[in-house]
Amino acid sequence: MFMEPHFTSARLLIIDGHAYAYRAFHAIQKLNGPDGAPTNAIYGFIKMQLKMESTLQPTHHAVVWDGGLCAKRMEALPEYKSHRPPMPGDLERQLPEIESYLEASNIPSFVNEGVEADDWIASQACSAARAGIDVVIASADKDFLQLVSPRVGLLNPNDKSEMVWKAEQVRAKTGVEPEQVVDWLSLIGDAVDNIAGVPGVGPKTATDLLQQFGNIDNLYARLPEVKSERIRANLQAAEGSVRRNQKLIRLHTDMPCDFDLEQLSVRPADPERLRPLYERWGFKTLLAQLDAAHPAFAGQKELL
């Protein structure tokens, strides 16, 4: 059961599409449809999405997909995310099927060429927050910690408590405030994105530095006050990299995402479009649940 802080009546759930597809693919092994095609990512994605929708009860929702790497980040760091392996073929072939499910379920899905999902999600979340809407971002990406605010929460699938994270949980995880997360990550680096941090500066040291100095600008302005000679020397040598890291890690919240609240409203799924998909994939449990929720439609199918 998800544990969550108080939200207003309007709530937007934004799902990091590729993150959940990968999670589903690796969590469920050797699941195939009647035709032998892999269906593990499809099934896992649907189950996770349905659980989130049922528990959080959003009034609006969207799934956002990666559209490629940000050109500005690649220019600043050519090796940015370069070490990531290619997507497994069995996962890639299931993505269009997940899209078919989203279309049949009337769940808006977005992708923009050359725009990373993180930036698209950040822009949608901030636009919604400015409009007075509470937002839950469903993703394990720690970059989203920088967006947490009174209006924006984070649902991390790696957190077994299933709590919607707010500033309190960010502080418990990092030791810093959400608005300090960019500086915190800039100091320690991000191995997932191939961003190197300052040698000798781990999470605890970065937290101590930011608790003492507040931000990176103050840290470098008062660098002689850093007690450890080794850390002080490493910080001085890495200043250029740290400044670059800030630009790499800070999410872009001004993407032209054409935020349309009405377009994101939760609408009923279309059983006539879902049923053949469930049948093709061999999802008997989901098919039974669909028929139970739409008995009149199920009865019509039996008469045909």
N, C-alpha and C positions, 0 to 999 in steps of 0.2 A: 504494500500500500504506500503510494507516494505521500511523503510528508511535505507540507508546503506552508509558506507564510500567507497572511491575508492578502487577497487580491480583490480588485474591483470587479464588477460584473462583466466587463469586456476584457477578454483575454486572447492573445494571439500566441499560438504554438508554432514555432519555426523548427523544422526538423532538418538537420544536416544530412542530406540524402546519401552521399557517398559514404559518410562515416557509418551510418546505420546499415547500409548495404554490405559493407565490408564486415561489420560486426556480425550480421546475420550469417554471412557466408562462412565465416570461421567458427561460429558457434554451433552450427548444425552440419553434420557430415553425411554424405552419401544419401541425399534425398533426391529422388528423381520422379518425374511424371510418368504417366502411362506410355508415353512415346520414348522414354529413356532420357529425355533432356533434364539437366540439373534444375532443381527447384528450391534448393536449400536457402538461397539468399532471398528469393521471393517470399517463401513461407515465413522465414524469420523476420523479415522486414514488416510484413503484414501483421504478424502477432505483436511485435513491439509497438507499431503505430496504433493498433487497436487498443492496446493496454494504456498507452499514454492518453489517447482521446477519451477513453472511458473514465480514467481517474482524474485527469485535469479538467475535463469538460470545457474545452476552449470554445469561444464564440467565433473565432477566426483561426485559420491554420494555413500552412504552406510548407512545401518541401523544396529545398534549394540544393542545386547540384553545382559541382565545379565546372567552370567553363574554360579552364586552362590556367596558366600561371600569369601573374601580374607582370607586365612588361617593365614597370618601374623597379620592382623588386629584383627581377632578373638582371637589369642593368646595374643595380647597386651591388648585387652578389650573383655572378654567373652560375655559381654552384648551388644556388638556392634550390632546395628539394631535389637536387640532381641524383642523390643516392637512393631514392625511392624505387623499389622494383616495379616493373610494369604490372598492370592489373591482371589477375589470373583470367584466362580465357573463359573458364566456366562461370566466373562472376560477370564478366563483361557481357556475355550473351543473355544474362538474366536482367540486365538493366532496362532494356526496352519492355520486358514483361512487367517489371515493377511500374514503369510509366503507364502501361495499359491498365494496371490495377488502380493507380491514382486517378486516371481519367474516368474510369468506371465508378470510382468512389466520389467523384466531384471534388477532389482535393487539388488545389492549385499547385502547379509544379513549375519551377523557374530555373533556367540556365541561361547564361549570357556569355558569348564567346569572348575569351580573354579575361574574364572576371572570375576571381577565386570565390568559392562559396562563402568563405569567411567574410569577405568585404560586402557581398550581397546581403548576407544575413545581418551584418552589423548595420547596414544602411536601412534595411527593413525594420529592424528592432528599434533603432533610434527614431525613425519616422513615426512608428507606432507610439513610442513613449512620449514624443512631443505632442501627439494627438490625444494624450491622456489614456492610452491603452496599456494594460499590463502585458508583459511579454515573457514567455518561457522559451529559451533556446535549448533544444535537445541536442547535445553534442558532448563528446569527451575532450574536445580541443581546448587546451588551457589558455589559448589566446582569447577566448571569450570571457575569461575572468575579468578582463579590463572593461567589459561592458556592463557588469553588474551594477545595479543602481536601485533606488526605491521602486522603479517601474520595471526593471529587467532582471529576471532570474535565470539560473542555469540548471538544467537537468542533466547530470552527468551519469551516463549508464554504467560507469565503473564504480559509482558510489552505491554500495549495497543498501544503504539506508534509504535510497530512492527519494532523497530530500531535494526540493528545489533550492538551489544555493542562492543566498543573498550575501550581503557584505560580511556577516558574521562567519559564514562558512569559508569565504575567501580569506579572511584573516586567519582562521584556524588552519587552512591549508598552506598559506604562504607567509603569514606573519605581517603582511602589509595590507593596505587598503586597495580596493579595486583600481582607483586612479593611480596607484603606484605600480601596478602589475607590469605595464610596459617597461618601466625602468628596471624592475626586478628581473624580468626575463632577459632584458638587454645585458644585464651583468652576468647572469648564469648561462646564457645561451639556450638554444633549443635544438637538441640533437635530431628531433623528428624532422625539422625543416633545414637541417644542415647549417645552423647558425652557431658559430663558436662564441663562447663567452670569455670572460676574463680568466686567465689561468689562476687557479687557486681560490677562485670565488665561487663557492657553491651556494645552495639555497639559504643556508643559515647565515653565512657571511653577508650575502646580499641583503637579507632581511635586517641584519644588524646595522649595515651601512645606511639603509633607507630609513630605519627608525631614528638613526642619529642625525642624518643630513636632510631627510625629507624627499629629495629627488636628485637626479644625476647632475643637474646644473649646480646645485649647492655642493654636491659631493666634490666636483672638480674645482669649484671656486675655493673650497676649503680643504683641498687634498692634503696639505701638510698636517692636518689634524688627525688623519688616519694613523692609528697607533702602530700597526704592523708595517715594518719597513718593506717586507716582501710584498704584501698586498698593495701598499702605496706605490711601489715601483711597477707592479703589474698593471695597476689601474692607469698609471701615467702612460705606459707603453701602449696600452690598448684603447686609449681614448677615442681614436678614430673609428675603431671597430665598434665600440659601444655606441657612439653617435649614429653610426650606420645601422646598428641593430635596432635602435629606437624606430627608425623609419621603416625597417623591415617588419617589425612586430606590431607596430601600431596599425590597427584595422582602419580601413577607409570607410567612413560613415556618410560620405557624400556621394555615393554612386547614384546615377540617375535610374533608380529602380521603379519609378512610376508607381509609388505606393498608392494603392486603391483599396481602401478598407472593405468596400462592398464586394470586390472581387474575391477577397479572402474569407468571406463569410462561410461558416460551416453549413453545408447543404446535405440532404440525404443522399446516400449512395444509390446507384441505379441497379436494382437486382437483375434486370434483363441483360445488362452488360457484364455484371459480376459472375452470374451463374455459369456461362460458358467458359469463362476464364478458370474458375475453380474446377470445373469438370476437366478441362484440358490439362491442368496441373495435377489433378488427382487429390485435391484438398477436400477429403470427405467430411472432416469435422467442420471446416469453415462453410462447406456447402450445406450441411445440416443446420448450422446456426443461421445461415442466410434464409433457408426455407422456413425455419421457425419464426424468424422475424418478419417474414413476408408470406404467410400461409396462403393467401389468395393467389399470389403469383405461383407458388409451388403447386397448388391445385390445378392451375391452368396448364402447367407444364406436364402434369401427369395425364391430363385429358388429351393432349396432343399425340 
